[in-house]
Amino acid sequence: MKRVLFAALAALLGGALAAHAADDMARGAFVSDCISAAASTYRLPPAVLVVLLNVENGRLGEVSSNSNHTVDIGPMQVNDSWLPKLAAHWKASKEETYRALRDEVCANIEGGAWILGSFTQRYVKRHAHVRK
């Protein structure tokens, strides 16, 4: 009887672990798709967004306080000082933008990519004469 219970328990746990692993793989593929889309939209190398995610080390739902009375939001740790500009870009309210950055991984990655892309575009424009 113990063997049957043990086998049943092992099968259940194995199935649960396999399902959990499949969920993790699906989430990883989903995040990878978000990174690819944001990188393509803002003409950034996807690896740069992966590096930023790793350096910032934020988490979905996380809001971190800063000493300058601002907060950093979500996986890319997007600073709330960007809320007005990002909200205008997304044609959304600041509250909707804040919630999206905090709670939606693709929105957070897209927001971070938009910020980085805007800096790179300004840099390229300022230094275009050097290339000629």
SVG drawing of the C-alpha trace seen along z (x, -y; Angstrom):
<svg xmlns="http://www.w3.org/2000/svg" viewBox="-6 -68 39 70">
<polyline fill="none" stroke="black" stroke-width="0.4" points="0.0,0.0 2.9,-2.4 4.3,-1.8 1.0,-2.6 0.7,-5.8 4.3,-6.8 3.9,-6.1 0.7,-8.2 2.3,-11.0 5.4,-10.9 3.2,-11.0 1.2,-14.0 4.3,-15.9 6.0,-15.1 3.0,-16.3 2.9,-19.5 6.6,-20.1 6.3,-19.6 3.3,-21.9 5.2,-24.5 8.2,-24.2 6.0,-24.6 4.5,-27.7 7.9,-29.1 8.9,-28.3 5.7,-30.0 6.4,-33.1 10.0,-33.2 8.8,-33.0 6.2,-35.7 8.8,-38.0 11.2,-37.2 8.4,-38.2 7.9,-41.5 11.7,-42.2 11.8,-41.5 8.8,-43.7 10.1,-46.6 13.6,-46.3 12.2,-46.3 9.9,-49.2 12.6,-51.5 15.5,-50.1 17.5,-48.7 19.4,-45.5 17.3,-43.1 20.4,-42.2 20.5,-45.8 17.0,-45.4 18.0,-42.1 21.0,-43.7 18.8,-46.5 16.4,-44.1 19.2,-42.3 20.9,-45.4 17.7,-47.0 16.6,-43.7 13.0,-44.9 10.0,-42.7 6.5,-42.9 4.3,-44.7 7.4,-46.2 7.7,-49.9 11.0,-51.0 11.4,-54.3 14.4,-56.6 16.0,-59.1 14.9,-62.0 11.2,-61.2 10.6,-59.4 9.9,-55.7 11.1,-53.1 8.4,-50.9 8.4,-47.2 11.1,-45.1 12.8,-47.9 12.5,-50.1 11.1,-53.0 11.3,-56.2 7.9,-57.8 9.3,-61.2 8.7,-59.7 5.0,-59.2 3.8,-62.4 5.8,-61.9 5.1,-58.2 1.4,-58.7 1.3,-61.3 3.1,-58.8 0.7,-56.1 -2.3,-58.5 -3.3,-57.3 -3.7,-58.9 -0.8,-59.0 -2.7,-56.6 -3.2,-54.1 0.4,-54.4 1.6,-53.8 -0.6,-50.7 0.6,-49.3 4.2,-49.9 3.7,-48.2 1.5,-45.3 2.2,-44.5 5.6,-43.1 5.3,-44.0 4.2,-47.6 7.1,-48.0 9.6,-46.7 8.1,-48.8 8.2,-51.9 11.8,-51.3 12.7,-50.7 10.9,-53.9 12.9,-55.9 16.2,-54.4 15.2,-54.8 14.4,-58.5 17.9,-59.0 19.6,-57.2 17.6,-59.1 18.6,-62.4 22.3,-61.3 22.3,-60.3 20.7,-63.6 23.2,-65.6 26.2,-63.7 25.0,-63.1 27.6,-65.6 30.4,-63.5 29.4,-60.6 29.5,-62.7"/>
</svg>
